[in-house]
Each structure stands twice: as C-alpha cells, then as structure tokens.
Amino acid sequence: MRQVRSAIGNKPKNRGTLRALGLRKIGDTNVLPDRPEIRGMLARVPHLIEVTENAEGTVK
C-alpha cells in the first residue's frame, strides 16, 4: 500500500490507523500480510491510501 494523501486535518483515529499500517508521510509504502485485521484498517482510511495486491496474496 502507498499513502497518497496527507493525514493533516483527519481525525486522530485515522492518523493512528496510518501509523499502525507503517505509513507516516505521503509517498510512504509498506507491504503487509493479507489478514482480516489489516483489511479492516485499510477499510478505515481508503481516502488516504492506494492499495495493490501482489501475486503472493500480500497487500502491497
């Protein structure tokens, strides 16, 4: 996944979710396993991130 928008002006819960996903600033990327708890966090901040999935089934 990649952060495409700033967390400034968003609620503290959204900023915390980005931090938990390992994203701190625009352009940061992270690869995480495809698990329900990760999918739930991604669903909370779809307006701030861009998600792609690679062949191994991990969220990229």
PDB file of N, H, CA, C and O in Angstrom:
ATOM      1  N   MET A   1       0.840  -1.163   0.000  1.00  0.00           N
ATOM      2  CA  MET A   1       0.000   0.000   0.000  1.00  0.00           C
ATOM      3  C   MET A   1       0.885   1.226   0.000  1.00  0.00           C
ATOM      4  O   MET A   1       2.056   1.166   0.376  1.00  0.00           O
ATOM      5  N   ARG A   2       0.311   2.341  -0.428  1.00  0.00           N
ATOM      6  H   ARG A   2      -0.640   2.389  -0.733  1.00  0.00           H
ATOM      7  CA  ARG A   2       1.062   3.589  -0.509  1.00  0.00           C
ATOM      8  C   ARG A   2       0.171   4.715  -0.024  1.00  0.00           C
ATOM      9  O   ARG A   2      -1.008   4.774  -0.374  1.00  0.00           O
ATOM     10  N   GLN A   3       0.727   5.608   0.780  1.00  0.00           N
ATOM     11  H   GLN A   3       1.684   5.560   1.064  1.00  0.00           H
ATOM     12  CA  GLN A   3      -0.033   6.762   1.246  1.00  0.00           C
ATOM     13  C   GLN A   3      -0.020   7.816   0.151  1.00  0.00           C
ATOM     14  O   GLN A   3       1.046   8.216  -0.316  1.00  0.00           O
ATOM     15  N   VAL A   4      -1.212   8.273  -0.264  1.00  0.00           N
ATOM     16  H   VAL A   4      -2.079   7.948   0.115  1.00  0.00           H
ATOM     17  CA  VAL A   4      -1.313   9.232  -1.355  1.00  0.00           C
ATOM     18  C   VAL A   4      -1.837  10.590  -0.908  1.00  0.00           C
ATOM     19  O   VAL A   4      -1.731  11.563  -1.654  1.00  0.00           O
ATOM     20  N   ARG A   5      -2.404  10.677   0.303  1.00  0.00           N
ATOM     21  H   ARG A   5      -2.490   9.887   0.910  1.00  0.00           H
ATOM     22  CA  ARG A   5      -2.895  11.954   0.818  1.00  0.00           C
ATOM     23  C   ARG A   5      -2.409  12.148   2.237  1.00  0.00           C
ATOM     24  O   ARG A   5      -2.116  11.183   2.943  1.00  0.00           O
ATOM     25  N   SER A   6      -2.326  13.388   2.647  1.00  0.00           N
ATOM     26  H   SER A   6      -2.565  14.172   2.073  1.00  0.00           H
ATOM     27  CA  SER A   6      -1.842  13.729   3.974  1.00  0.00           C
ATOM     28  C   SER A   6      -2.880  13.400   5.045  1.00  0.00           C
ATOM     29  O   SER A   6      -4.084  13.397   4.789  1.00  0.00           O
ATOM     30  N   ALA A   7      -2.387  13.126   6.239  1.00  0.00           N
ATOM     31  H   ALA A   7      -1.409  13.129   6.447  1.00  0.00           H
ATOM     32  CA  ALA A   7      -3.265  12.849   7.372  1.00  0.00           C
ATOM     33  C   ALA A   7      -3.656  14.129   8.110  1.00  0.00           C
ATOM     34  O   ALA A   7      -4.479  14.091   9.024  1.00  0.00           O
ATOM     35  N   ILE A   8      -3.076  15.252   7.721  1.00  0.00           N
ATOM     36  H   ILE A   8      -2.408  15.284   6.977  1.00  0.00           H
ATOM     37  CA  ILE A   8      -3.395  16.528   8.361  1.00  0.00           C
ATOM     38  C   ILE A   8      -4.867  16.839   8.133  1.00  0.00           C
ATOM     39  O   ILE A   8      -5.365  16.728   7.013  1.00  0.00           O
ATOM     40  N   GLY A   9      -5.556  17.225   9.186  1.00  0.00           N
ATOM     41  H   GLY A   9      -5.152  17.315  10.096  1.00  0.00           H
ATOM     42  CA  GLY A   9      -6.967  17.561   9.089  1.00  0.00           C
ATOM     43  C   GLY A   9      -7.889  16.370   9.258  1.00  0.00           C
ATOM     44  O   GLY A   9      -9.109  16.534   9.272  1.00  0.00           O
ATOM     45  N   ASN A  10      -7.335  15.181   9.385  1.00  0.00           N
ATOM     46  H   ASN A  10      -6.344  15.048   9.374  1.00  0.00           H
ATOM     47  CA  ASN A  10      -8.144  13.985   9.614  1.00  0.00           C
ATOM     48  C   ASN A  10      -8.273  13.732  11.107  1.00  0.00           C
ATOM     49  O   ASN A  10      -7.525  14.287  11.912  1.00  0.00           O
ATOM     50  N   LYS A  11      -9.215  12.902  11.460  1.00  0.00           N
ATOM     51  H   LYS A  11      -9.823  12.452  10.806  1.00  0.00           H
ATOM     52  CA  LYS A  11      -9.430  12.577  12.865  1.00  0.00           C
ATOM     53  C   LYS A  11      -8.241  11.805  13.424  1.00  0.00           C
ATOM     54  O   LYS A  11      -7.552  11.103  12.684  1.00  0.00           O
ATOM     55  N   PRO A  12      -8.001  11.930  14.722  1.00  0.00           N
ATOM     56  CA  PRO A  12      -6.879  11.215  15.347  1.00  0.00           C
ATOM     57  C   PRO A  12      -6.922   9.706  15.123  1.00  0.00           C
ATOM     58  O   PRO A  12      -5.871   9.075  15.009  1.00  0.00           O
ATOM     59  N   LYS A  13      -8.115   9.114  15.057  1.00  0.00           N
ATOM     60  H   LYS A  13      -8.969   9.626  15.149  1.00  0.00           H
ATOM     61  CA  LYS A  13      -8.220   7.670  14.801  1.00  0.00           C
ATOM     62  C   LYS A  13      -7.654   7.316  13.431  1.00  0.00           C
ATOM     63  O   LYS A  13      -6.978   6.298  13.279  1.00  0.00           O
ATOM     64  N   ASN A  14      -7.930   8.158  12.430  1.00  0.00           N
ATOM     65  H   ASN A  14      -8.479   8.985  12.553  1.00  0.00           H
ATOM     66  CA  ASN A  14      -7.396   7.904  11.090  1.00  0.00           C
ATOM     67  C   ASN A  14      -5.883   8.047  11.070  1.00  0.00           C
ATOM     68  O   ASN A  14      -5.193   7.253  10.431  1.00  0.00           O
ATOM     69  N   ARG A  15      -5.365   9.049  11.761  1.00  0.00           N
ATOM     70  H   ARG A  15      -5.926   9.694  12.280  1.00  0.00           H
ATOM     71  CA  ARG A  15      -3.913   9.229  11.824  1.00  0.00           C
ATOM     72  C   ARG A  15      -3.264   8.046  12.526  1.00  0.00           C
ATOM     73  O   ARG A  15      -2.203   7.582  12.110  1.00  0.00           O
ATOM     74  N   GLY A  16      -3.890   7.556  13.583  1.00  0.00           N
ATOM     75  H   GLY A  16      -4.752   7.933  13.922  1.00  0.00           H
ATOM     76  CA  GLY A  16      -3.373   6.392  14.297  1.00  0.00           C
ATOM     77  C   GLY A  16      -3.398   5.136  13.448  1.00  0.00           C
ATOM     78  O   GLY A  16      -2.492   4.307  13.528  1.00  0.00           O
ATOM     79  N   THR A  17      -4.431   4.997  12.640  1.00  0.00           N
ATOM     80  H   THR A  17      -5.167   5.671  12.575  1.00  0.00           H
ATOM     81  CA  THR A  17      -4.524   3.841  11.748  1.00  0.00           C
ATOM     82  C   THR A  17      -3.398   3.860  10.728  1.00  0.00           C
ATOM     83  O   THR A  17      -2.803   2.820  10.444  1.00  0.00           O
ATOM     84  N   LEU A  18      -3.098   5.031  10.172  1.00  0.00           N
ATOM     85  H   LEU A  18      -3.581   5.876  10.402  1.00  0.00           H
ATOM     86  CA  LEU A  18      -1.982   5.137   9.228  1.00  0.00           C
ATOM     87  C   LEU A  18      -0.673   4.751   9.901  1.00  0.00           C
ATOM     88  O   LEU A  18       0.144   4.041   9.315  1.00  0.00           O
ATOM     89  N   ARG A  19      -0.472   5.215  11.130  1.00  0.00           N
ATOM     90  H   ARG A  19      -1.136   5.792  11.606  1.00  0.00           H
ATOM     91  CA  ARG A  19       0.747   4.869  11.866  1.00  0.00           C
ATOM     92  C   ARG A  19       0.829   3.365  12.091  1.00  0.00           C
ATOM     93  O   ARG A  19       1.898   2.772  11.948  1.00  0.00           O
ATOM     94  N   ALA A  20      -0.291   2.751  12.440  1.00  0.00           N
ATOM     95  H   ALA A  20      -1.159   3.233  12.556  1.00  0.00           H
ATOM     96  CA  ALA A  20      -0.312   1.306  12.679  1.00  0.00           C
ATOM     97  C   ALA A  20      -0.011   0.524  11.396  1.00  0.00           C
ATOM     98  O   ALA A  20       0.518  -0.586  11.452  1.00  0.00           O
ATOM     99  N   LEU A  21      -0.343   1.099  10.259  1.00  0.00           N
ATOM    100  H   LEU A  21      -0.773   2.001  10.214  1.00  0.00           H
ATOM    101  CA  LEU A  21      -0.050   0.468   8.973  1.00  0.00           C
ATOM    102  C   LEU A  21       1.385   0.731   8.527  1.00  0.00           C
ATOM    103  O   LEU A  21       1.829   0.196   7.511  1.00  0.00           O
ATOM    104  N   GLY A  22       2.108   1.549   9.280  1.00  0.00           N
ATOM    105  H   GLY A  22       1.747   1.984  10.105  1.00  0.00           H
ATOM    106  CA  GLY A  22       3.503   1.835   8.953  1.00  0.00           C
ATOM    107  C   GLY A  22       3.675   2.971   7.968  1.00  0.00           C
ATOM    108  O   GLY A  22       4.713   3.069   7.313  1.00  0.00           O
ATOM    109  N   LEU A  23       2.674   3.832   7.851  1.00  0.00           N
ATOM    110  H   LEU A  23       1.831   3.752   8.383  1.00  0.00           H
ATOM    111  CA  LEU A  23       2.730   4.964   6.929  1.00  0.00           C
ATOM    112  C   LEU A  23       2.804   6.257   7.730  1.00  0.00           C
ATOM    113  O   LEU A  23       1.995   6.478   8.631  1.00  0.00           O
ATOM    114  N   ARG A  24       3.771   7.111   7.405  1.00  0.00           N
ATOM    115  H   ARG A  24       4.429   6.932   6.673  1.00  0.00           H
ATOM    116  CA  ARG A  24       3.956   8.344   8.159  1.00  0.00           C
ATOM    117  C   ARG A  24       3.796   9.602   7.312  1.00  0.00           C
ATOM    118  O   ARG A  24       3.351  10.632   7.818  1.00  0.00           O
ATOM    119  N   LYS A  25       4.152   9.531   6.028  1.00  0.00           N
ATOM    120  H   LYS A  25       4.514   8.694   5.617  1.00  0.00           H
ATOM    121  CA  LYS A  25       4.051  10.711   5.170  1.00  0.00           C
ATOM    122  C   LYS A  25       3.665  10.294   3.754  1.00  0.00           C
ATOM    123  O   LYS A  25       3.709   9.113   3.409  1.00  0.00           O
ATOM    124  N   ILE A  26       3.289  11.270   2.944  1.00  0.00           N
ATOM    125  H   ILE A  26       3.253  12.229   3.224  1.00  0.00           H
ATOM    126  CA  ILE A  26       2.865  10.996   1.572  1.00  0.00           C
ATOM    127  C   ILE A  26       3.998  10.305   0.819  1.00  0.00           C
ATOM    128  O   ILE A  26       5.152  10.727   0.891  1.00  0.00           O
ATOM    129  N   GLY A  27       3.660   9.251   0.105  1.00  0.00           N
ATOM    130  H   GLY A  27       2.722   8.909   0.047  1.00  0.00           H
ATOM    131  CA  GLY A  27       4.640   8.511  -0.678  1.00  0.00           C
ATOM    132  C   GLY A  27       5.227   7.317   0.047  1.00  0.00           C
ATOM    133  O   GLY A  27       5.892   6.491  -0.578  1.00  0.00           O
ATOM    134  N   ASP A  28       4.999   7.199   1.354  1.00  0.00           N
ATOM    135  H   ASP A  28       4.459   7.870   1.862  1.00  0.00           H
ATOM    136  CA  ASP A  28       5.480   6.028   2.093  1.00  0.00           C
ATOM    137  C   ASP A  28       4.773   4.780   1.584  1.00  0.00           C
ATOM    138  O   ASP A  28       3.586   4.817   1.258  1.00  0.00           O
ATOM    139  N   THR A  29       5.511   3.677   1.519  1.00  0.00           N
ATOM    140  H   THR A  29       6.474   3.647   1.784  1.00  0.00           H
ATOM    141  CA  THR A  29       4.931   2.406   1.093  1.00  0.00           C
ATOM    142  C   THR A  29       5.219   1.343   2.137  1.00  0.00           C
ATOM    143  O   THR A  29       6.169   1.458   2.912  1.00  0.00           O
ATOM    144  N   ASN A  30       4.398   0.317   2.149  1.00  0.00           N
ATOM    145  H   ASN A  30       3.626   0.224   1.520  1.00  0.00           H
ATOM    146  CA  ASN A  30       4.575  -0.782   3.085  1.00  0.00           C
ATOM    147  C   ASN A  30       3.909  -2.024   2.498  1.00  0.00           C
ATOM    148  O   ASN A  30       2.891  -1.931   1.813  1.00  0.00           O
ATOM    149  N   VAL A  31       4.494  -3.181   2.775  1.00  0.00           N
ATOM    150  H   VAL A  31       5.321  -3.257   3.332  1.00  0.00           H
ATOM    151  CA  VAL A  31       3.924  -4.456   2.347  1.00  0.00           C
ATOM    152  C   VAL A  31       3.540  -5.218   3.604  1.00  0.00           C
ATOM    153  O   VAL A  31       4.379  -5.450   4.474  1.00  0.00           O
ATOM    154  N   LEU A  32       2.279  -5.607   3.702  1.00  0.00           N
ATOM    155  H   LEU A  32       1.597  -5.418   2.995  1.00  0.00           H
ATOM    156  CA  LEU A  32       1.766  -6.306   4.876  1.00  0.00           C
ATOM    157  C   LEU A  32       1.056  -7.584   4.445  1.00  0.00           C
ATOM    158  O   LEU A  32       0.599  -7.684   3.306  1.00  0.00           O
ATOM    159  N   PRO A  33       0.958  -8.570   5.352  1.00  0.00           N
ATOM    160  CA  PRO A  33       0.233  -9.804   5.016  1.00  0.00           C
ATOM    161  C   PRO A  33      -1.265  -9.540   4.864  1.00  0.00           C
ATOM    162  O   PRO A  33      -1.805  -8.595   5.440  1.00  0.00           O
ATOM    163  N   ASP A  34      -1.912 -10.376   4.093  1.00  0.00           N
ATOM    164  H   ASP A  34      -1.474 -11.143   3.625  1.00  0.00           H
ATOM    165  CA  ASP A  34      -3.349 -10.240   3.852  1.00  0.00           C
ATOM    166  C   ASP A  34      -4.102 -10.943   4.973  1.00  0.00           C
ATOM    167  O   ASP A  34      -4.395 -12.136   4.891  1.00  0.00           O
ATOM    168  N   ARG A  35      -4.412 -10.183   6.026  1.00  0.00           N
ATOM    169  H   ARG A  35      -4.174  -9.214   6.094  1.00  0.00           H
ATOM    170  CA  ARG A  35      -5.133 -10.714   7.187  1.00  0.00           C
ATOM    171  C   ARG A  35      -6.357  -9.844   7.442  1.00  0.00           C
ATOM    172  O   ARG A  35      -6.379  -8.680   7.042  1.00  0.00           O
ATOM    173  N   PRO A  36      -7.372 -10.390   8.100  1.00  0.00           N
ATOM    174  CA  PRO A  36      -8.601  -9.626   8.337  1.00  0.00           C
ATOM    175  C   PRO A  36      -8.373  -8.321   9.097  1.00  0.00           C
ATOM    176  O   PRO A  36      -9.008  -7.314   8.787  1.00  0.00           O
ATOM    177  N   GLU A  37      -7.484  -8.321  10.080  1.00  0.00           N
ATOM    178  H   GLU A  37      -6.967  -9.140  10.332  1.00  0.00           H
ATOM    179  CA  GLU A  37      -7.258  -7.096  10.851  1.00  0.00           C
ATOM    180  C   GLU A  37      -6.587  -6.011  10.006  1.00  0.00           C
ATOM    181  O   GLU A  37      -6.844  -4.823  10.203  1.00  0.00           O
ATOM    182  N   ILE A  38      -5.741  -6.411   9.080  1.00  0.00           N
ATOM    183  H   ILE A  38      -5.532  -7.375   8.920  1.00  0.00           H
ATOM    184  CA  ILE A  38      -5.108  -5.444   8.173  1.00  0.00           C
ATOM    185  C   ILE A  38      -6.153  -4.905   7.201  1.00  0.00           C
ATOM    186  O   ILE A  38      -6.195  -3.703   6.938  1.00  0.00           O
ATOM    187  N   ARG A  39      -6.995  -5.789   6.668  1.00  0.00           N
ATOM    188  H   ARG A  39      -6.961  -6.765   6.882  1.00  0.00           H
ATOM    189  CA  ARG A  39      -8.070  -5.365   5.756  1.00  0.00           C
ATOM    190  C   ARG A  39      -9.004  -4.368   6.440  1.00  0.00           C
ATOM    191  O   ARG A  39      -9.464  -3.412   5.815  1.00  0.00           O
ATOM    192  N   GLY A  40      -9.282  -4.593   7.721  1.00  0.00           N
ATOM    193  H   GLY A  40      -8.908  -5.369   8.229  1.00  0.00           H
ATOM    194  CA  GLY A  40     -10.133  -3.675   8.471  1.00  0.00           C
ATOM    195  C   GLY A  40      -9.513  -2.298   8.601  1.00  0.00           C
ATOM    196  O   GLY A  40     -10.202  -1.286   8.470  1.00  0.00           O
ATOM    197  N   MET A  41      -8.205  -2.255   8.859  1.00  0.00           N
ATOM    198  H   MET A  41      -7.645  -3.077   8.965  1.00  0.00           H
ATOM    199  CA  MET A  41      -7.516  -0.968   8.960  1.00  0.00           C
ATOM    200  C   MET A  41      -7.515  -0.251   7.609  1.00  0.00           C
ATOM    201  O   MET A  41      -7.684   0.967   7.549  1.00  0.00           O
ATOM    202  N   LEU A  42      -7.325  -1.008   6.530  1.00  0.00           N
ATOM    203  H   LEU A  42      -7.188  -1.997   6.579  1.00  0.00           H
ATOM    204  CA  LEU A  42      -7.336  -0.405   5.196  1.00  0.00           C
ATOM    205  C   LEU A  42      -8.712   0.182   4.877  1.00  0.00           C
ATOM    206  O   LEU A  42      -8.813   1.213   4.213  1.00  0.00           O
ATOM    207  N   ALA A  43      -9.759  -0.472   5.349  1.00  0.00           N
ATOM    208  H   ALA A  43      -9.677  -1.309   5.889  1.00  0.00           H
ATOM    209  CA  ALA A  43     -11.119  -0.009   5.093  1.00  0.00           C
ATOM    210  C   ALA A  43     -11.427   1.294   5.821  1.00  0.00           C
ATOM    211  O   ALA A  43     -12.340   2.017   5.423  1.00  0.00           O
ATOM    212  N   ARG A  44     -10.686   1.607   6.876  1.00  0.00           N
ATOM    213  H   ARG A  44      -9.944   1.020   7.199  1.00  0.00           H
ATOM    214  CA  ARG A  44     -10.913   2.836   7.633  1.00  0.00           C
ATOM    215  C   ARG A  44     -10.330   4.069   6.944  1.00  0.00           C
ATOM    216  O   ARG A  44     -10.804   5.183   7.167  1.00  0.00           O
ATOM    217  N   VAL A  45      -9.302   3.878   6.104  1.00  0.00           N
ATOM    218  H   VAL A  45      -8.918   2.973   5.923  1.00  0.00           H
ATOM    219  CA  VAL A  45      -8.630   5.034   5.500  1.00  0.00           C
ATOM    220  C   VAL A  45      -8.482   4.913   3.974  1.00  0.00           C
ATOM    221  O   VAL A  45      -7.405   5.194   3.448  1.00  0.00           O
ATOM    222  N   PRO A  46      -9.533   4.502   3.253  1.00  0.00           N
ATOM    223  CA  PRO A  46      -9.377   4.322   1.803  1.00  0.00           C
ATOM    224  C   PRO A  46      -9.125   5.634   1.066  1.00  0.00           C
ATOM    225  O   PRO A  46      -8.572   5.627  -0.033  1.00  0.00           O
ATOM    226  N   HIS A  47      -9.525   6.757   1.659  1.00  0.00           N
ATOM    227  H   HIS A  47      -9.974   6.763   2.552  1.00  0.00           H
ATOM    228  CA  HIS A  47      -9.348   8.057   1.026  1.00  0.00           C
ATOM    229  C   HIS A  47      -7.916   8.577   1.152  1.00  0.00           C
ATOM    230  O   HIS A  47      -7.569   9.584   0.534  1.00  0.00           O
ATOM    231  N   LEU A  48      -7.078   7.899   1.949  1.00  0.00           N
ATOM    232  H   LEU A  48      -7.360   7.081   2.451  1.00  0.00           H
ATOM    233  CA  LEU A  48      -5.703   8.353   2.166  1.00  0.00           C
ATOM    234  C   LEU A  48      -4.661   7.435   1.544  1.00  0.00           C
ATOM    235  O   LEU A  48      -3.494   7.811   1.435  1.00  0.00           O
ATOM    236  N   ILE A  49      -5.068   6.230   1.131  1.00  0.00           N
ATOM    237  H   ILE A  49      -6.016   5.924   1.220  1.00  0.00           H
ATOM    238  CA  ILE A  49      -4.093   5.249   0.655  1.00  0.00           C
ATOM    239  C   ILE A  49      -4.491   4.676  -0.699  1.00  0.00           C
ATOM    240  O   ILE A  49      -5.626   4.820  -1.154  1.00  0.00           O
ATOM    241  N   GLU A  50      -3.526   4.028  -1.320  1.00  0.00           N
ATOM    242  H   GLU A  50      -2.604   3.911  -0.950  1.00  0.00           H
ATOM    243  CA  GLU A  50      -3.735   3.298  -2.572  1.00  0.00           C
ATOM    244  C   GLU A  50      -3.247   1.876  -2.320  1.00  0.00           C
ATOM    245  O   GLU A  50      -2.104   1.674  -1.911  1.00  0.00           O
ATOM    246  N   VAL A  51      -4.106   0.894  -2.562  1.00  0.00           N
ATOM    247  H   VAL A  51      -5.034   1.059  -2.894  1.00  0.00           H
ATOM    248  CA  VAL A  51      -3.778  -0.496  -2.246  1.00  0.00           C
ATOM    249  C   VAL A  51      -3.664  -1.307  -3.529  1.00  0.00           C
ATOM    250  O   VAL A  51      -4.509  -1.214  -4.419  1.00  0.00           O
ATOM    251  N   THR A  52      -2.601  -2.106  -3.605  1.00  0.00           N
ATOM    252  H   THR A  52      -1.914  -2.182  -2.882  1.00  0.00           H
ATOM    253  CA  THR A  52      -2.448  -3.073  -4.689  1.00  0.00           C
ATOM    254  C   THR A  52      -2.143  -4.421  -4.057  1.00  0.00           C
ATOM    255  O   THR A  52      -1.665  -4.485  -2.924  1.00  0.00           O
ATOM    256  N   GLU A  53      -2.416  -5.489  -4.779  1.00  0.00           N
ATOM    257  H   GLU A  53      -2.804  -5.437  -5.699  1.00  0.00           H
ATOM    258  CA  GLU A  53      -2.176  -6.829  -4.251  1.00  0.00           C
ATOM    259  C   GLU A  53      -1.191  -7.538  -5.166  1.00  0.00           C
ATOM    260  O   GLU A  53      -1.356  -7.534  -6.386  1.00  0.00           O
ATOM    261  N   ASN A  54      -0.159  -8.150  -4.574  1.00  0.00           N
ATOM    262  H   ASN A  54      -0.025  -8.153  -3.583  1.00  0.00           H
ATOM    263  CA  ASN A  54       0.818  -8.862  -5.404  1.00  0.00           C
ATOM    264  C   ASN A  54       0.445 -10.337  -5.517  1.00  0.00           C
ATOM    265  O   ASN A  54      -0.543 -10.770  -4.923  1.00  0.00           O
ATOM    266  N   ALA A  55       1.209 -11.100  -6.258  1.00  0.00           N
ATOM    267  H   ALA A  55       2.012 -10.749  -6.740  1.00  0.00           H
ATOM    268  CA  ALA A  55       0.875 -12.487  -6.589  1.00  0.00           C
ATOM    269  C   ALA A  55       0.827 -13.403  -5.373  1.00  0.00           C
ATOM    270  O   ALA A  55       0.072 -14.374  -5.370  1.00  0.00           O
ATOM    271  N   GLU A  56       1.618 -13.116  -4.337  1.00  0.00           N
ATOM    272  H   GLU A  56       2.232 -12.326  -4.339  1.00  0.00           H
ATOM    273  CA  GLU A  56       1.646 -13.988  -3.159  1.00  0.00           C
ATOM    274  C   GLU A  56       0.439 -13.785  -2.254  1.00  0.00           C
ATOM    275  O   GLU A  56       0.278 -14.509  -1.271  1.00  0.00           O
ATOM    276  N   GLY A  57      -0.413 -12.811  -2.570  1.00  0.00           N
ATOM    277  H   GLY A  57      -0.283 -12.223  -3.369  1.00  0.00           H
ATOM    278  CA  GLY A  57      -1.600 -12.580  -1.766  1.00  0.00           C
ATOM    279  C   GLY A  57      -1.375 -11.614  -0.622  1.00  0.00           C
ATOM    280  O   GLY A  57      -2.247 -11.454   0.232  1.00  0.00           O
ATOM    281  N   THR A  58      -0.218 -10.968  -0.591  1.00  0.00           N
ATOM    282  H   THR A  58       0.490 -11.098  -1.286  1.00  0.00           H
ATOM    283  CA  THR A  58       0.008  -9.976   0.453  1.00  0.00           C
ATOM    284  C   THR A  58      -0.420  -8.617  -0.059  1.00  0.00           C
ATOM    285  O   THR A  58      -0.355  -8.346  -1.258  1.00  0.00           O
ATOM    286  N   VAL A  59      -0.853  -7.773   0.842  1.00  0.00           N
ATOM    287  H   VAL A  59      -0.906  -7.993   1.816  1.00  0.00           H
ATOM    288  CA  VAL A  59      -1.281  -6.433   0.474  1.00  0.00           C
ATOM    289  C   VAL A  59      -0.037  -5.598   0.264  1.00  0.00           C
ATOM    290  O   VAL A  59       0.818  -5.498   1.144  1.00  0.00           O
ATOM    291  N   LYS A  60       0.053  -5.000  -0.908  1.00  0.00           N
ATOM    292  H   LYS A  60      -0.642  -5.080  -1.622  1.00  0.00           H
ATOM    293  CA  LYS A  60       1.248  -4.222  -1.233  1.00  0.00           C
ATOM    294  C   LYS A  60       0.921  -2.752  -1.250  1.00  0.00           C
ATOM    295  O   LYS A  60       1.799  -1.927  -1.505  1.00  0.00           O
TER     296      LYS A  60
END
